Amino acid sequence: MRLVDELFELYRDRLTGDEEDLDAISAAVVENYNRKDLLGIVREMSTAELEHFIGLYILETLKDKFSDYAGFDAYPTTKYLQ
């Protein structure tokens, strides 16, 4: 993806590439682009990049949902269910 290549070239000698750095770069991109710009980035993706992008989105969203679900007691103890 051209955007990722450009970001890598820009920051490769300035940052360590740890999770915190990458989160900051990602957040800055999302905050500084409008919907039309973001959709333009997606339109420029190859089929393989788009599949990878959607796969990561599904993976991370499911992780969040399962994490939230794990913290929720689906079967709370009540006077009726013990």
Backbone hydrogen bonds, N-H to C=O, Kabsch-Sander energy under -0.5 kcal/mol:
donor,donor_aa,acceptor,acceptor_aa,energy
5,D,1,M,-2.3
6,E,2,R,-2.6
7,L,3,L,-2.6
8,F,4,V,-2.7
9,E,5,D,-2.4
10,L,6,E,-2.1
11,Y,7,L,-2.3
12,R,8,F,-2.2
14,R,11,Y,-1.4
15,L,11,Y,-2.3
22,L,18,D,-2.4
23,D,19,E,-2.4
24,A,20,E,-2.0
25,I,21,D,-2.3
26,S,22,L,-2.5
27,A,23,D,-2.7
28,A,24,A,-2.2
29,V,25,I,-2.2
30,V,26,S,-2.3
31,E,27,A,-2.5
32,N,28,A,-1.8
33,Y,29,V,-0.9
38,L,34,N,-2.5
39,L,35,R,-2.7
40,G,36,K,-1.9
41,I,37,D,-1.9
42,V,38,L,-2.0
43,R,39,L,-2.5
44,E,40,G,-1.4
45,M,42,V,-1.4
50,L,46,S,-2.7
51,E,47,T,-2.6
52,H,48,A,-2.3
53,F,49,E,-2.9
54,I,50,L,-2.7
55,G,51,E,-2.4
56,L,52,H,-2.6
57,Y,53,F,-2.2
58,I,54,I,-2.7
59,L,55,G,-2.6
60,E,56,L,-2.9
61,T,57,Y,-2.4
62,L,58,I,-2.6
63,K,59,L,-2.3
64,D,60,E,-2.1
65,K,61,T,-2.4
66,F,62,L,-3.0
67,S,63,K,-2.4
68,D,64,D,-2.7
69,Y,65,K,-2.6
70,A,66,F,-2.5
71,G,67,S,-1.2
72,F,69,Y,-1.3
74,A,72,F,-1.1
78,T,81,L,-1.6
82,Q,80,Y,-0.6
